[in-house]
Amino acid sequence: MVKESLTRGSDFQKENRQRLIKMYENSPLSTEEKLINFGLYMRSSYLASVLFLDEMYQKILPVPGVIMEFGVWWGANLALLQSLRGVYEPYNYTRKVIGFDTFEGYPDLMQQEDKDSKYLFKGNYSVSENYIDYLNEMMDYHEAENVMPNKKKFELVKGDVTHTLPKYLEDNPQTIISMVYFDMGLYAPTKAALQAIQPYLVKGSILIMDELNFPDMPGETVAVREVFGLTKYRIERSKYTPDRCYIVIE
């Protein structure tokens, strides 16, 4: 979990967020009512992230292939992507959502490209023990809310992506990738994943980079430059968020 001292925002914003937490905890709404009135508690910055995912999903509607996310954390993006599939293409059972993560946070060993970052320390972005079981259950719930729940359209892959991704692609040679969300922040696994997915991309595929041009996590940008280059493909910034960029394979 990200420590409070490392969250972005002014001291005033951090204090105001603590106020929101207390209001949420002391809400007069029941748990069920809070779930269907979540907009009451959603910060505009998180709404921007939701709109960004919606923006990206709409771009891949004509493109065949699965969606992958590298760096799942608590799995909010995966659940949102499942819901977006239910909204835009509920019968497209081939649009599988696949999440890769160690579910243990950052490792102790870092590459030179990752050092001296206040965000990259051992255990950061870790989750609770056996969280993958809870996330599997949540994803199964969202799948059951939409049509064709008999077709499993998600998968969670635990482990080091430098090993698990090549094995997944070997076991699933039919794979075409329409969208990839890179949110690992580390140089070595990002580069390895970029290299592994190259043969599985098609024209129109989208690569979302969460830390591109981010000085506190330079490894992602270095990996993109070394594998794809910065001039071969179009790189655009989201209109909703200041730090989300995406590469369009053309």
Secondary structure as UniProt FT lines:
FT   HELIX           4..6
FT   HELIX           11..25
FT   HELIX           31..36
FT   HELIX           38..40
FT   HELIX           44..60
FT   TURN            61..62
FT   STRAND          66..70
FT   TURN            73..74
FT   HELIX           76..88
FT   TURN            90..91
FT   TURN            93..94
FT   STRAND          97..101
FT   HELIX           112..114
FT   TURN            115..116
FT   TURN            122..125
FT   TURN            129..130
FT   HELIX           131..145
FT   TURN            149..150
FT   STRAND          154..158
FT   HELIX           161..171
FT   TURN            173..174
FT   STRAND          177..182
FT   HELIX           187..197
FT   HELIX           198..200
FT   STRAND          201..209
FT   TURN            212..213
FT   TURN            215..216
FT   HELIX           219..227
FT   STRAND          234..237
FT   STRAND          245..248
//
